[in-house]
Amino acid sequence: MSIGRSPAAGSRLPRLLLGLVAWTAGLLFFFPVLWMFLTGFKHESQASTDPPTWLFTPTTEQYEAIFARDFAPFLVNSATSSLLSTLLVLALAVPAAYALSLAPVPKWRDVLFFFISTRMMPAVASIVPLYLIAKSLGVLDNITMLSLVYTAMNLPIAVWMLRSFLMEIPREVLEAARVDGASLPVQLTRIVLPMIAPGLAATALICFIFAWNEFFFAVSLTATRAATVPVFLVGFITSEGLFWARLSAASTLAALPVVIAGWVAQKQLVRGLSLGAVKG
Amino acid sequence: MTATVTAPAVRRAPKKDASPPRPRGRWRRRLPLLPALVLTIALTQVPFVFTLWYSVHSRNLLRPGTDRFVGLANYAKVFTDSAFRNAAVNTVVLTSSAVVLSMLLGVALAMLLDRRFFGRGIVRTMLITPFLVMPAAAALLWKTSMLNPVYGLLNWALSPFGVGDLDWASRYPMATIVMVLVWQWTPFMMLIVLAGLQSQSPEVLEAARVDGAGWWQTFRFVTLAHLRRYIELGILLGSIYVVQTFDAIFMITQGGPGQATTNLPYFIYLKAFRGFELGEAAALGVVVVAATIVIATFALRLISNLFSSEGMGA
């Protein structure tokens, strides 16, 4: 853990107060999520009351109801598209990042900026043709198609991140291996991959988060068979009316994988979010 | 956790470009790049070419067989459509206010977290959570449990201040969306700024203190100067994501009331998937991309500076 800022200029009281302010801010930001979690364990009649219900006997009836209503396929679709696209991204981004760092192609800089520029292009600009092409190929509402779209969406981020990790490998280490007669495959598998393993994990986490939480492509390109968790949640706006407790239970399940992954990998988060520019 | 910025990118290898390898070697170098490049082009550039093509055709999914070339008619429609101008203005207002507000809050929270206090790890964990929660789920949570006029927690919490059953989403639609986005994006800004703060050398701060600088002076002239790059990076990346906001609008206001919160992504979505006017939607897409290119040119130059200047290596 990092060293705190130099001993605060003031006495103990202001420091205590500032700690208190930080706690208040933290609780305020976290509170809606906590409330969602709690509401998921209420009866429907306790979920919308004025004043709000704070004390109640927890029930799992909402969770049972969700799974009785075929929530599982949506979870499976989300997991499939997120994991598949993350694997694909890594498989494509590692060689690409290598060709943009350790063994750079001519004009590597232009290529690097081409990648990031595709991330700036609004998704809406390509949604119409993507929809029509998918439709004519018969891959609308198809989980592989959705995974490919997520792969293209996350690839620029992954290339930038992985490149920043590859650049950190000391040149001398590779040089020494080369002098010792290590072939390229040996260099790659014995030196490069182990050294960027934490970077790979961070990249995978970021790609997983973006794919899991993605909604626009999911709602535009899927219908029933390939629909993901956020699409399931949309159903609550229209058909479910005031089923807040059930909605909260479903939302909790939807958010849980990424929240837990993010909590566990807090240190990698900064690096990933800044495309590798900022080390956390 | 030591927070430093990645090693300066001096080790990047531009000098190698000076002596181009022989053609064969060059292709061997290019080979690992190709799969990623091909997929990216196939799924982002090729569709855009189609977008251009559709944008000069009239095509309505509900009337198959009516597809015909219409020249620039779709563009004419776009530019004479006041709803388009409204959506463009909304996009600018939404993006800039959400990004600026979350950056201000992010800096404040990062300053608070950049000091030792009891339970700092827990507070940090709580603060990053809004960013991790699935945006669609977060939007529904705000729409129902938080902002409902009668049962919502916000009005309950504000009731001592005389706020009655206020319907936030219809009375202050834009502010409501901005609030939800700020709640979501402040953690992002905070994390980047916090990393910046923790990479600040204690010696410089100590020197400022010895020179008799007060807290505010130190913050204003030393810390903020050091943070500038991090703040720029946060604003830039935040804008790239926030400008595409869709989930919150789709879930909370459906672009309304009227057109009050319709931004460009939601506007194009409506045209394509509710109105089925694909030609017009495509023309809209082209216009948005043209605008994005102008803005992105500046943004890319900024990124280029951010990543290449010493201290923040790419």
Interface residues (C-beta under 8 A of the other chain):
Chain A: M1 S2 I3 G4 R5 S6 A8 A9 R15 L18 G19 V21 A22 W23 A25 G26 L27 F29 F30 P32 V33 W35 M36 T39 A47 S48 T49 D50 P51 P52 L92 A93 P95 A96 Y98 A99 L100 S101 A103 P104 V105 P106 K107 W108 R109 V111 L112 F113 F114 F115 I116 S117 T118 R119 M120 M121 P122 A123 V124 A125 S126 I127 V128 P129 L130 Y131 L132 I133 L148 V149 T151 A152 L155 P156 V159 W160 R163 S164 M167 E168 R171 I209 W212 N213 F215 F216 V219 S220 V229 P230 L233 V234 F236 I237 L242 W244 L247 S248 A250 S251 T252 A254 A255 V258 V259 A261 G262 W263 Q266 K267 L269 V270 L273 S274 L275 G276 A277 V278 K279 G280
Chain B: M1 T2 A3 T4 V5 T6 A7 A9 R11 R12 A13 P14 K16 D17 P20 R26 R29 R30 L31 P32 L33 P35 A36 L37 L39 T40 A42 L43 T44 Q45 V46 P47 F48 F50 T51 Y54 L109 L112 L113 D114 R115 R116 F117 F118 G119 R120 G121 I122 V123 R124 T125 M126 L127 I128 T129 P130 F131 L132 V133 M134 P135 A136 A137 A138 L140 L141 W142 K143 T144 S145 M146 N148 V150 Y151 L153 W156 W183 T186 P187 F188 L191 I192 L194 A195 G196 L197 Q198 S199 P202 L205 E206 R209 W215 Y230 L233 L237 I240 V243 Q244 F246 D247 F250 M251 L264 P265 I268 Y269 A272 F273 L278 A281 A282 L284 G285 V286 V288 V289 T292 A296 A299 L300 I303 S304 L306 F307 M312 G313 A314
